[in-house]
Amino acid sequence: MATVIREATADDYEALCELFDEVAALHRDHLPHFFRKPTRPVREQAYYQGLFLSEVNGNAVGFVHAVIRDAPALPIFIPRRYAVVDNLGVKSDFRGGGIGWRLMQRIHDWAIVKGASAIELNVHAFNRGAISFYRKLGYKTVSQRMTQSLD
């Protein structure tokens, strides 16, 4: 199985839309009060800039997208630059084979080049598999986001 991780290009748009839709479906299934099936592509084409794509034998099977942020210029914050993983997805048939790990390693390398001192991410509480995966990579919980409906 020949696996390649590379920066995504505009030519990858259709394949990435399929990958994003698989991730979106997982979230729709578990959090239908937050997520819905879109009537257009899950992400606009401009969003795909700076993404990394994993291919197996020329077929897109996973992706990761991160952005670089700087801490707000407020007196309470220590100045720092960090990366935020906006999204990570691996096709269900390819999970458990190291593709997610390789994608995250690629983002770690990219973040270092960009001058980041840390990587942060959010993961929904229902997604136990992702939580376990990130913990195995050394990520720790720093905060929890909570919600209450106002029915």
C-alpha positions in Angstrom: 0.0 0.0 0.0 1.8 3.2 -1.2 0.8 6.1 1.0 1.7 9.6 0.1 1.1 12.8 2.1 1.2 16.0 0.2 -0.1 19.5 0.1 -3.6 19.6 -1.5 -4.1 21.5 -4.7 -7.2 22.9 -6.5 -7.3 19.6 -8.5 -8.1 17.8 -5.2 -11.3 19.7 -4.6 -13.8 16.9 -5.5 -11.9 14.3 -3.5 -11.7 16.6 -0.5 -15.4 17.4 -0.7 -16.1 13.6 -0.3 -13.7 13.3 2.6 -15.2 16.3 4.4 -18.7 15.0 3.8 -17.8 11.7 5.5 -16.6 13.7 8.6 -19.6 15.9 8.4 -21.9 12.9 8.3 -20.4 11.5 11.5 -21.1 14.9 13.2 -24.6 15.1 11.8 -25.4 11.6 13.2 -24.2 12.4 16.7 -25.1 16.1 17.0 -28.1 16.7 14.7 -29.0 19.9 16.7 -25.7 21.4 15.5 -25.0 19.9 12.1 -27.2 19.4 9.0 -26.6 18.0 5.5 -25.5 20.9 3.3 -27.1 21.7 -0.1 -23.7 22.7 -1.5 -20.1 21.5 -0.9 -19.2 21.1 2.7 -16.4 23.7 2.3 -15.9 26.4 -0.3 -13.0 25.9 -2.7 -10.9 28.7 -1.1 -10.9 26.8 2.2 -8.8 24.0 0.7 -5.7 26.2 0.6 -3.0 24.9 3.0 -4.5 21.4 3.5 -2.5 18.2 3.5 -3.9 15.2 1.7 -3.2 11.5 2.2 -3.4 9.2 -0.8 -3.2 5.5 -1.1 -2.4 4.2 -4.5 -3.5 7.6 -5.9 -6.8 7.7 -4.1 -7.6 10.4 -1.5 -8.1 8.7 1.9 -7.5 11.4 4.5 -6.7 15.0 5.1 -5.7 17.5 7.8 -6.1 21.2 7.9 -4.6 23.7 10.3 -4.2 27.4 10.7 -1.6 29.5 12.5 -2.8 31.8 15.2 -1.2 34.3 17.6 -2.4 34.8 21.2 -4.6 38.0 21.5 -2.6 41.1 22.4 -4.2 41.3 25.9 -2.1 41.8 29.1 -3.3 38.5 30.5 -1.9 36.4 27.6 1.7 35.3 27.2 2.6 36.2 23.6 2.8 33.0 21.5 2.2 31.5 18.1 0.3 28.2 17.8 -1.3 26.0 15.2 -5.0 25.0 15.4 -6.0 21.8 13.7 -9.3 22.7 12.2 -10.1 19.3 10.8 -8.7 15.8 10.4 -10.4 13.0 8.6 -9.5 9.5 7.4 -11.9 7.4 5.4 -13.4 4.7 7.6 -12.0 1.9 5.6 -8.5 3.2 6.2 -8.6 4.1 10.0 -6.2 2.3 12.3 -3.5 2.0 9.6 -1.3 5.0 10.7 -2.7 7.5 8.2 -4.0 9.8 10.9 -0.7 9.6 12.7 1.2 10.5 9.6 -1.1 13.4 8.8 -0.7 14.8 12.3 3.1 14.4 12.1 3.0 16.4 8.8 1.0 19.2 10.6 3.5 19.1 13.5 6.4 19.6 11.0 4.5 22.3 9.2 3.7 24.2 12.4 7.3 24.2 13.5 8.3 25.7 10.2 5.6 28.4 10.7 7.1 29.3 14.1 4.4 27.7 16.3 5.2 26.6 19.8 2.1 24.3 20.2 -0.8 22.7 18.4 -4.3 22.9 19.7 -7.5 21.3 18.5 -11.1 20.7 19.5 -12.9 17.3 19.5 -16.5 16.6 20.2 -17.2 14.6 23.4 -19.1 11.9 21.4 -16.0 11.1 19.3 -14.3 8.7 21.7 -12.1 7.2 19.0 -10.7 10.7 18.1 -10.2 11.5 21.8 -8.2 8.3 22.3 -6.2 8.9 19.1 -5.2 12.4 20.2 -4.3 11.2 23.7 -2.0 8.6 22.2 -0.3 11.4 20.3 0.3 13.2 23.6 -2.6 15.8 23.5 -4.1 16.7 26.8 -7.4 18.3 27.7 -7.0 22.0 28.7 -10.7 23.1 28.7 -14.2 21.9 28.0 -16.8 23.6 25.9 -20.3 23.3 27.4 -23.7 24.1 26.1 -27.3 24.3 27.3 -30.4 24.6 25.1 -32.8 27.4 25.8 -36.0 25.7 24.6 
